[in-house]
Amino acid sequence: MKATLAQFWNDEDGITALEYGLIAGMVAVALIVAVGAFSGSLKSMFEDLGTKLDTARAGTTTGGGGGAGG
């Protein structure tokens, strides 16, 4: 019984998994904070990109019917 308890006490496999879990949790919190801090600028950047893409698409649809065929 003592040997089993000593083996359980000295086993560090669970500790390593716990450490990885804590690190993953901290990374997730850091990402959430970063996204929250930059959400306004990210939103305006993507809105600007969408406007530019709409403008570019509108410019290409008014072009001639070029192409081979006839």
C-alpha positions as CSV (number, residue, x, y, z in Angstrom):
1,M,0.0,0.0,0.0
2,K,2.8,2.4,0.9
3,A,4.5,1.7,-2.5
4,T,1.3,2.5,-4.4
5,L,0.8,5.7,-2.5
6,A,4.5,6.7,-3.0
7,Q,4.2,6.0,-6.7
8,F,1.0,8.1,-6.9
9,W,2.6,10.9,-5.0
10,N,5.7,10.9,-7.3
11,D,3.8,10.6,-10.5
12,E,4.0,14.0,-12.4
13,D,2.1,13.1,-15.6
14,G,-1.1,14.8,-14.4
15,I,0.9,17.9,-13.3
16,T,2.2,18.3,-16.9
17,A,-1.3,18.1,-18.3
18,L,-2.5,20.6,-15.8
19,E,0.3,23.0,-16.7
20,Y,-0.6,22.7,-20.4
21,G,-4.2,23.4,-19.6
22,L,-3.3,26.5,-17.6
23,I,-1.1,27.8,-20.4
24,A,-3.9,27.2,-23.0
25,G,-6.3,29.0,-20.7
26,M,-4.0,32.0,-20.4
27,V,-3.4,32.2,-24.2
28,A,-7.2,32.1,-24.7
29,V,-7.7,35.0,-22.2
30,A,-4.9,37.0,-23.9
31,L,-6.6,36.5,-27.3
32,I,-10.0,37.5,-26.0
33,V,-8.5,40.7,-24.4
34,A,-6.5,41.5,-27.6
35,V,-9.6,41.1,-29.8
36,G,-11.6,43.2,-27.4
37,A,-9.0,46.0,-27.4
38,F,-8.7,46.1,-31.2
39,S,-12.3,45.4,-32.2
40,G,-13.0,48.9,-33.2
41,S,-10.0,49.3,-35.5
42,L,-10.6,45.8,-36.9
43,K,-14.2,46.6,-37.7
44,S,-13.3,49.8,-39.5
45,M,-10.5,48.1,-41.4
46,F,-12.8,45.4,-42.7
47,E,-15.5,47.9,-43.5
48,D,-13.0,49.9,-45.5
49,L,-11.9,46.7,-47.3
50,G,-15.5,45.8,-48.1
51,T,-16.1,49.3,-49.5
52,K,-13.0,49.0,-51.7
53,L,-14.0,45.6,-52.9
54,D,-17.5,46.8,-53.7
55,T,-16.0,49.8,-55.7
56,A,-13.6,47.5,-57.6
57,R,-16.4,45.0,-58.4
58,A,-18.7,47.8,-59.6
59,G,-15.9,49.0,-61.9
60,T,-15.5,45.6,-63.5
61,T,-19.2,45.0,-64.2
62,T,-19.6,48.1,-66.3
63,G,-16.8,47.1,-68.7
64,G,-17.3,45.9,-72.3
65,G,-18.2,42.4,-73.3
66,G,-14.6,41.5,-74.3
67,G,-13.8,38.0,-74.9
68,A,-13.2,35.6,-77.7
69,G,-16.1,34.3,-79.7
70,G,-18.2,35.5,-82.3
